[in-house]
Amino acid sequence: MTLPQLSAEWKTGLSLAWSAYIAILSIWIVLQKRAPVSTMSWILSMALLPFAGFVVYYFLGPQRLRKQRLKRLRSRAAHRDDADLALLLDDIERAPPALRQMAALGRATCGLPVSSATSAQLLSGGAATFDSMFEAIRQARHHVHLEYYIFEPDRIGTAMRDLLVQKARDGVAVRLLVDALGSKGLGRSFMAPLHEAGARVGLFHDTRIGRRLRPVSNYRTHRKILVCDGDTGFTGGVNITDEEDLRTRPDAYHDVHLRFEGSAVRWLQTTFLEDWTYATGESLQDTDTSLKRLLPQLHPADEAGDIPVQVVTSGPDNPLEAIHRMHIAAINASCQRAWLTTPYFVPGEPALMALTSAALRGVDVRLLVPRRSDSLIVSAAARSYYDELIAAGVKVWEYKARMLHSKTLVIDDNCAMIGTANFDNRSFRLNFEVMAVVYGPVLAEPLAAQFETDLRNAAPVPAQRRQRFLMRLFDATARLFSPLL
């Protein structure tokens, strides 16, 4: 056999191997049943990165996740919702049909029904949020449960840790669940006092390969949850970090949070407990665990309130994209106004269509985003949507003062949403998120007032924007990565 013949055979063999590699990877990716654009992007990436692309996809690509629902816990919580529904029945029946359908949509997609709260308080800024959270923790008698994407070992993080240590020493059951990637700054020495005091600490999706064959680099818990004694709950955009507190940093993020009390907190509690058991393996069925012994206090028999509240969750373990659907349904239900605040605006086609359609039918649609977010490519992608939004009648504003981190939506005078989800693909599909939908004016009024206050530090985006060619090209190119942002 001559050298040229051998070379040709090698070429043929490599060509066949490459073709087989692409075919196998394509079948693997297609069977994930993701969005067509995302699927094609991954296949093309794998073709351009032979064999190395397999490693990239294995560690960073889409994965099928299954997270067990605590059916027994949900059943106990739902049983106690009967009193709530009886009290809220008149309000629900008087509500516009679109809102009733929204409530049904939320339950159908994530399994959590409308419940009630005795109070719902909007907290503007990290200082007000932290003060209220610390007060609630100090008053806790049975348990304190926290779940956070970012928990930093800085001034506010240390103060929170020390308070949790004190409560644990006083006999209060303390559980802290943090995202392993978002809270990677937490070291053993920082967490040691919590362990010594008897508090439990869990890591969500440890990224170290030694902990599992396939570390999870995506699919973070982006949730911010605090539950005290099962009857006081917090959620919203504020993480445990000095970056959220003007008292420690003049450039702190501008953010909002929600404190609510009453029966609806049981669904925030259920969300935490499902994440806790998933991340740590501690189960309600284990008779020798402290979680089992705490069961009677997890869902106290709260008095039903008169504020309809629905906790809505979403994540990669649920393909129904509950929070995404609820945003679109709310915008489609709007008659007078739809005011959206988000730090990251990278909408998919359904969300973009909902916003422009609402504006075209005469709804006052406003979008408030940061002038500069902490992600250059996300800011560029967001700008690429301005022209079509403004052409349809959407009023776009850019917040100038600081980094805007609020994630809220106000619909007319009777619906308000506040939570952890950004208006982008990552929040709607890749991360574990949570939000509270408050029906009626109790939250809609103060959230609308907060929106108007924020506009004082914002500038409207003009219909005729002047951009240099390179900037327009950069924005348009960033938009190509929208399915992956």
C-alpha positions as CSV (number, residue, x, y, z in Angstrom):
1,M,0.0,0.0,0.0
2,T,1.5,3.3,-1.1
3,L,1.6,6.5,1.1
4,P,-1.0,8.4,-1.1
5,Q,-3.4,5.4,-0.8
6,L,-3.0,5.4,3.0
7,S,-3.6,9.1,3.1
8,A,-6.8,8.8,1.1
9,E,-8.0,6.0,3.4
10,W,-7.3,8.1,6.5
11,K,-9.1,11.0,4.9
12,T,-12.1,8.8,4.2
13,G,-12.0,7.3,7.7
14,L,-11.8,10.8,9.4
15,S,-14.6,12.0,7.1
16,L,-16.8,9.1,8.2
17,A,-16.0,9.5,11.8
18,W,-16.8,13.2,11.7
19,S,-20.1,12.5,9.9
20,A,-21.0,9.9,12.5
21,Y,-20.1,12.3,15.3
22,I,-22.3,15.0,13.9
23,A,-25.2,12.6,13.3
24,I,-25.0,11.2,16.8
25,L,-24.7,14.6,18.5
26,S,-27.6,16.0,16.3
27,I,-29.9,13.1,17.4
28,W,-28.9,13.7,21.0
29,I,-29.6,17.4,20.8
30,V,-32.8,17.1,18.8
31,L,-34.2,14.6,21.3
32,Q,-33.9,17.3,24.0
33,K,-36.8,19.0,22.2
34,R,-35.6,22.6,22.9
35,A,-36.5,25.7,20.9
36,P,-35.5,25.3,17.2
37,V,-33.2,28.2,17.2
38,S,-31.4,27.0,20.3
39,T,-31.2,23.5,18.9
40,M,-29.7,24.6,15.6
41,S,-27.2,26.9,17.4
42,W,-25.9,23.9,19.4
43,I,-25.7,21.6,16.3
44,L,-23.7,24.2,14.4
45,S,-21.4,24.8,17.3
46,M,-20.8,21.1,17.6
47,A,-20.0,20.9,13.9
48,L,-17.5,23.7,14.2
49,L,-15.8,22.2,17.2
50,P,-15.3,18.5,16.4
51,F,-15.0,16.3,19.5
52,A,-14.2,19.3,21.7
53,G,-17.8,20.4,21.1
54,F,-19.0,17.2,22.7
55,V,-17.2,18.1,26.0
56,V,-18.6,21.7,25.8
57,Y,-22.2,20.4,25.3
58,Y,-21.8,17.7,27.9
59,F,-20.9,20.2,30.6
60,L,-22.7,23.3,29.5
61,G,-25.5,22.2,27.2
62,P,-29.2,21.6,28.0
63,Q,-29.9,18.8,30.5
64,R,-33.0,17.0,31.6
65,L,-33.6,17.7,35.2
66,R,-36.2,16.1,37.5
67,K,-37.0,17.5,40.8
68,Q,-39.5,15.7,43.0
69,R,-42.6,17.5,44.2
70,L,-43.4,16.9,47.8
71,K,-46.9,15.6,47.2
72,R,-47.8,15.0,50.8
73,L,-46.7,18.5,51.8
74,R,-48.6,20.1,48.9
75,S,-51.7,18.1,49.9
76,R,-51.5,19.4,53.5
77,A,-51.0,23.0,52.2
78,A,-53.9,22.7,49.7
79,H,-56.2,21.3,52.3
80,R,-55.8,24.5,54.4
81,D,-56.5,26.7,51.3
82,D,-60.2,25.8,51.6
83,A,-60.8,28.6,54.1
84,D,-58.9,31.0,51.9
85,L,-60.9,30.2,48.9
86,A,-64.2,30.6,50.8
87,L,-63.2,34.0,51.9
88,L,-61.9,35.1,48.5
89,L,-64.7,33.6,46.5
90,D,-66.6,36.8,46.1
91,D,-63.5,38.7,45.1
92,I,-62.5,36.0,42.6
93,E,-66.0,36.0,41.0
94,R,-66.0,39.8,40.7
95,A,-62.5,39.8,39.1
96,P,-62.3,40.2,35.4
97,P,-62.4,36.9,33.5
98,A,-58.8,37.4,32.3
99,L,-57.5,37.5,35.8
100,R,-59.5,34.4,36.8
101,Q,-58.0,32.7,33.8
102,M,-54.5,33.8,34.9
103,A,-55.0,32.3,38.3
104,A,-56.1,29.0,36.6
105,L,-53.1,29.2,34.3
106,G,-50.7,29.6,37.3
107,R,-52.2,26.6,39.0
108,A,-52.2,24.4,35.9
109,T,-48.5,25.2,35.0
110,C,-46.8,25.0,38.4
111,G,-49.5,23.4,40.7
112,L,-49.8,26.3,43.1
113,P,-53.3,27.8,43.7
114,V,-54.4,31.3,44.6
115,S,-54.2,31.7,48.4
116,S,-54.5,34.7,50.7
117,A,-52.4,37.1,52.7
118,T,-53.2,39.3,55.6
119,S,-50.7,41.9,54.5
120,A,-48.5,42.6,51.5
121,Q,-45.8,45.3,51.8
122,L,-43.6,46.6,49.0
123,L,-40.0,47.2,50.2
124,S,-38.0,49.7,48.1
125,G,-34.3,49.4,48.3
126,G,-31.9,47.0,50.0
127,A,-31.8,49.0,53.3
128,A,-35.6,48.7,53.8
129,T,-35.5,45.1,52.7
130,F,-32.7,44.0,55.0
131,D,-34.2,45.9,58.0
132,S,-37.5,44.1,57.5
133,M,-35.9,40.7,57.0
134,F,-33.7,41.1,60.1
135,E,-36.7,42.1,62.2
136,A,-38.7,39.0,61.0
137,I,-35.7,36.7,61.7
138,R,-35.3,38.1,65.2
139,Q,-39.0,37.4,66.0
140,A,-38.9,33.8,64.6
141,R,-39.6,31.2,67.2
142,H,-39.7,27.9,65.3
143,H,-37.7,28.0,62.1
144,V,-36.0,30.3,59.6
145,H,-35.6,29.1,56.0
146,L,-33.5,31.0,53.4
147,E,-32.7,30.3,49.8
148,Y,-30.5,32.7,47.8
149,Y,-28.7,32.9,44.6
150,I,-26.1,35.3,45.9
151,F,-25.0,35.3,49.6
152,E,-21.7,37.2,49.9
153,P,-19.4,37.1,52.9
154,D,-19.3,40.9,53.1
155,R,-20.8,43.3,55.7
156,I,-24.5,42.5,55.2
157,G,-23.7,38.8,54.7
158,T,-21.7,38.6,57.9
159,A,-24.5,40.4,59.8
160,M,-27.0,37.9,58.4
161,R,-24.8,35.0,59.3
162,D,-24.3,36.2,62.8
163,L,-28.0,36.6,63.4
164,L,-28.7,33.2,62.0
165,V,-26.1,31.8,64.4
166,Q,-27.7,33.5,67.3
167,K,-31.2,32.1,66.4
168,A,-29.8,28.6,66.0
169,R,-28.2,28.8,69.4
170,D,-31.5,29.9,70.8
171,G,-33.1,26.6,69.5
172,V,-34.6,27.9,66.3
173,A,-34.3,25.6,63.3
174,V,-32.2,27.4,60.7
175,R,-31.8,26.2,57.1
176,L,-29.8,28.1,54.5
177,L,-29.7,27.0,50.9
178,V,-27.4,28.9,48.6
179,D,-26.5,28.5,44.9
180,A,-23.1,26.9,44.6
181,L,-22.1,29.2,41.7
182,G,-23.8,32.5,42.7
183,S,-22.5,32.1,46.3
184,K,-19.1,30.7,45.4
185,G,-17.4,33.3,47.7
186,L,-18.7,31.5,50.8
187,G,-15.8,29.6,52.3
188,R,-15.6,27.0,55.1
189,S,-14.3,29.4,57.7
190,F,-17.2,31.8,57.0
191,M,-19.8,29.0,57.3
192,A,-18.2,27.3,60.3
193,P,-20.1,29.3,63.0
194,L,-23.4,28.2,61.4
195,H,-22.4,24.6,61.5
196,E,-21.2,24.9,65.1
197,A,-24.5,26.5,66.1
198,G,-26.5,23.6,64.7
199,A,-27.8,25.4,61.6
200,R,-28.1,23.4,58.3
201,V,-26.4,24.7,55.1
202,G,-27.1,23.3,51.7
203,L,-25.5,23.9,48.3
204,F,-27.7,23.9,45.2
205,H,-26.0,22.3,42.2
206,D,-22.4,22.0,43.3
207,T,-20.3,22.7,40.2
208,R,-17.3,20.6,41.3
209,I,-16.9,17.5,39.1
210,G,-15.9,15.4,42.1
211,R,-19.4,15.6,43.4
212,R,-21.0,14.1,40.3
213,L,-20.0,12.8,37.0
214,R,-21.7,15.7,35.2
215,P,-21.5,19.1,37.1
216,V,-24.4,21.4,36.5
217,S,-23.1,24.8,35.2
218,N,-26.4,26.1,34.1
219,Y,-29.8,25.6,35.9
220,R,-29.0,27.7,39.0
221,T,-31.5,28.5,41.8
222,H,-32.1,32.2,41.1
223,R,-34.7,32.3,43.9
224,K,-34.6,34.7,46.8
225,I,-36.8,33.2,49.6
226,L,-37.0,33.9,53.3
227,V,-39.7,32.1,55.4
228,C,-40.0,32.7,59.2
229,D,-42.2,30.4,61.2
230,G,-44.3,29.5,58.1
231,D,-46.4,32.7,58.3
232,T,-44.0,35.5,57.2
233,G,-42.4,35.4,53.7
234,F,-40.1,37.5,51.5
235,T,-39.3,37.3,47.9
236,G,-38.2,39.7,45.1
237,G,-34.9,40.8,43.6
238,V,-32.7,41.5,46.6
239,N,-29.8,39.2,47.2
240,I,-27.7,39.1,50.4
241,T,-24.9,41.4,49.4
242,D,-23.6,44.9,50.0
243,E,-24.2,45.6,46.3
244,E,-27.9,46.0,47.3
245,D,-27.5,48.4,50.2
246,L,-26.9,52.1,49.7
247,R,-25.7,52.4,53.3
248,T,-22.6,50.5,52.4
249,R,-22.2,51.3,48.7
250,P,-23.2,54.5,46.9
251,D,-23.4,52.5,43.6
252,A,-25.7,49.8,45.1
253,Y,-28.3,48.2,42.9
254,H,-31.8,49.8,42.8
255,D,-34.1,46.9,43.7
256,V,-37.5,46.1,45.3
257,H,-38.7,43.2,47.5
258,L,-42.0,41.9,48.9
259,R,-42.9,41.0,52.4
260,F,-46.2,39.2,52.9
261,E,-47.9,37.4,55.8
262,G,-50.6,34.8,56.1
263,S,-51.7,31.6,54.4
264,A,-50.0,32.3,51.0
265,V,-46.6,31.9,52.7
266,R,-47.2,28.2,52.9
267,W,-46.5,28.0,49.1
268,L,-43.3,29.9,49.4
269,Q,-42.4,27.4,52.2
270,T,-43.3,24.5,49.9
271,T,-41.0,25.9,47.2
272,F,-38.1,26.1,49.6
273,L,-38.7,22.6,51.1
274,E,-38.8,21.0,47.6
275,D,-35.5,22.8,46.7
276,W,-34.0,21.8,50.1
277,T,-34.8,18.1,49.7
278,Y,-33.6,18.1,46.1
279,A,-30.3,19.7,47.0
280,T,-29.6,18.0,50.3
281,G,-31.5,14.7,50.2
282,E,-33.2,15.4,53.5
283,S,-36.7,14.1,53.3
284,L,-40.0,14.6,55.1
285,Q,-40.3,10.8,55.1
286,D,-37.2,10.3,57.1
287,T,-38.5,9.8,60.7
288,D,-35.1,10.6,62.2
289,T,-34.6,14.0,60.6
290,S,-35.2,17.4,62.2
291,L,-37.3,18.3,59.2
292,K,-39.7,15.5,60.0
293,R,-40.0,16.7,63.6
294,L,-40.6,20.2,62.4
295,L,-43.5,19.2,60.2
296,P,-46.4,20.6,62.4
297,Q,-44.9,24.1,62.3
298,L,-44.1,24.2,58.6
299,H,-47.6,25.2,57.7
300,P,-49.3,26.8,60.7
301,A,-53.0,27.3,60.8
302,D,-52.9,30.9,59.7
303,E,-56.0,33.0,59.6
304,A,-57.2,33.6,56.0
305,G,-56.6,37.1,54.8
306,D,-58.4,39.3,52.2
307,I,-55.5,39.8,49.8
308,P,-55.4,37.2,46.9
309,V,-51.8,36.1,46.4
310,Q,-50.5,33.4,44.1
311,V,-46.9,32.1,44.3
312,V,-45.7,31.0,40.9
313,T,-42.6,28.9,40.3
314,S,-40.7,27.8,37.2
315,G,-37.5,26.0,36.3
316,P,-35.8,23.6,33.9
317,D,-37.6,20.7,35.7
318,N,-40.9,22.0,34.4
319,P,-41.3,22.5,30.6
320,L,-44.5,24.5,31.0
321,E,-42.6,27.8,31.8
322,A,-45.1,29.0,34.3
323,I,-43.6,32.4,34.9
324,H,-43.1,33.1,31.2
325,R,-46.7,32.2,30.5
326,M,-48.0,34.3,33.4
327,H,-46.2,37.4,32.1
328,I,-47.6,36.9,28.6
329,A,-51.1,36.3,30.0
330,A,-50.9,39.3,32.2
331,I,-49.8,41.6,29.3
332,N,-52.5,40.2,27.1
333,A,-55.1,40.8,29.8
334,S,-54.1,44.5,30.3
335,C,-56.7,47.1,29.3
336,Q,-55.2,50.4,30.6
337,R,-51.5,49.8,31.4
338,A,-48.7,47.3,31.5
339,W,-45.6,48.6,33.1
340,L,-42.6,46.3,33.1
341,T,-39.3,46.7,35.0
342,T,-36.5,44.3,34.3
343,P,-32.7,44.5,34.5
344,Y,-32.3,42.0,31.6
345,F,-34.6,42.4,28.6
346,V,-34.1,39.7,26.0
347,P,-37.7,38.6,25.0
348,G,-38.7,35.7,22.9
349,E,-41.1,36.1,20.1
350,P,-44.3,35.4,22.2
351,A,-43.3,38.0,24.8
352,L,-42.3,40.6,22.2
353,M,-45.6,40.0,20.4
354,A,-47.6,40.4,23.6
355,L,-45.9,43.8,24.4
356,T,-46.3,45.2,20.9
357,S,-49.8,43.9,20.5
358,A,-50.9,45.5,23.8
359,A,-49.4,48.9,22.7
360,L,-51.0,48.6,19.3
361,R,-54.5,48.2,20.9
362,G,-54.1,51.3,23.0
363,V,-52.7,50.0,26.3
364,D,-50.1,52.2,28.0
365,V,-47.1,49.9,27.7
366,R,-43.9,51.0,29.4
367,L,-40.6,49.3,29.7
368,L,-38.0,50.4,32.2
369,V,-34.5,48.9,31.8
370,P,-31.0,50.0,33.0
371,R,-29.0,52.2,30.7
372,R,-26.0,50.0,31.5
373,S,-26.5,46.6,33.1
374,D,-23.7,44.5,34.5
375,S,-23.7,42.5,31.2
376,L,-22.5,44.3,28.1
377,I,-23.9,41.8,25.7
378,V,-27.3,41.7,27.4
379,S,-27.6,45.4,27.3
380,A,-26.7,45.4,23.6
381,A,-29.2,42.7,22.9
382,A,-31.9,44.7,24.7
383,R,-31.2,47.8,22.6
384,S,-31.7,45.8,19.4
385,Y,-35.4,45.5,20.3
386,Y,-36.0,49.2,21.0
387,D,-36.9,50.2,17.4
388,E,-39.7,47.7,16.9
389,L,-41.1,48.3,20.4
390,I,-41.2,52.1,20.0
391,A,-42.7,51.7,16.5
392,A,-45.6,49.8,18.0
393,G,-46.2,52.4,20.7
394,V,-44.2,51.0,23.6
395,K,-42.6,53.7,25.7
396,V,-39.0,52.6,26.6
397,W,-37.1,54.2,29.4
398,E,-33.5,53.7,30.5
399,Y,-32.7,54.0,34.2
400,K,-29.6,56.2,34.6
401,A,-28.9,56.5,38.3
402,R,-27.5,53.1,39.2
403,M,-27.9,49.5,38.1
404,L,-31.6,48.7,38.0
405,H,-32.3,45.2,39.4
406,S,-36.1,45.2,40.0
407,K,-38.2,42.6,38.3
408,T,-41.8,43.8,38.4
409,L,-45.0,44.1,36.3
410,V,-48.0,46.2,37.0
411,I,-51.2,45.4,35.1
412,D,-54.0,48.0,35.2
413,D,-55.1,48.6,38.8
414,N,-55.8,45.0,39.8
415,C,-52.6,42.9,39.3
416,A,-49.0,43.2,40.2
417,M,-46.1,40.8,39.9
418,I,-42.8,40.9,41.8
419,G,-40.2,38.2,41.9
420,T,-36.8,36.9,40.9
421,A,-37.3,36.3,37.1
422,N,-35.7,38.6,34.5
423,F,-37.5,39.1,31.2
424,D,-35.2,36.8,29.3
425,N,-34.7,33.2,28.2
426,R,-32.4,32.3,31.0
427,S,-34.9,33.2,33.7
428,F,-37.9,31.8,31.8
429,R,-36.3,28.4,30.9
430,L,-32.9,27.8,32.5
431,N,-33.0,29.0,36.1
432,F,-35.2,28.1,39.0
433,E,-37.3,31.2,39.7
434,V,-40.2,32.3,41.9
435,M,-42.6,35.3,41.9
436,A,-45.7,36.5,43.7
437,V,-48.8,37.6,41.9
438,V,-50.9,39.9,44.0
439,Y,-54.4,40.4,42.7
440,G,-56.2,43.7,43.5
441,P,-54.9,47.2,44.2
442,V,-52.9,46.4,47.4
443,L,-49.6,45.9,45.6
444,A,-50.6,47.4,42.2
445,E,-50.9,50.9,43.6
446,P,-47.6,51.2,45.5
447,L,-45.7,49.4,42.7
448,A,-47.1,51.8,40.1
449,A,-46.1,54.7,42.3
450,Q,-42.6,53.2,42.6
451,F,-42.5,52.9,38.8
452,E,-43.3,56.6,38.4
453,T,-40.7,57.5,41.0
454,D,-38.1,55.5,39.1
455,L,-38.9,57.3,35.9
456,R,-37.6,60.5,37.5
457,N,-34.1,58.9,37.3
458,A,-34.6,57.6,33.8
459,A,-34.5,59.0,30.3
460,P,-37.0,58.1,27.5
461,V,-35.5,56.4,24.5
462,P,-36.4,58.6,21.5
463,A,-38.1,57.2,18.4
464,Q,-35.4,58.5,16.2
465,R,-32.2,57.2,17.8
466,R,-28.8,58.1,16.4
467,Q,-26.3,55.2,16.6
468,R,-23.0,54.7,15.0
469,F,-22.8,51.9,12.5
470,L,-20.5,49.8,14.7
471,M,-22.9,50.2,17.7
472,R,-25.9,49.1,15.6
473,L,-23.8,46.2,14.3
474,F,-22.8,45.2,17.8
475,D,-26.4,45.3,19.1
476,A,-27.7,43.3,16.2
477,T,-25.0,40.7,16.6
478,A,-25.7,40.4,20.3
479,R,-29.3,39.7,19.5
480,L,-28.2,36.6,17.6
481,F,-27.2,35.1,21.0
482,S,-30.6,35.9,22.5
483,P,-31.6,32.2,22.8
484,L,-28.5,31.5,24.8
485,L,-28.5,34.6,27.1
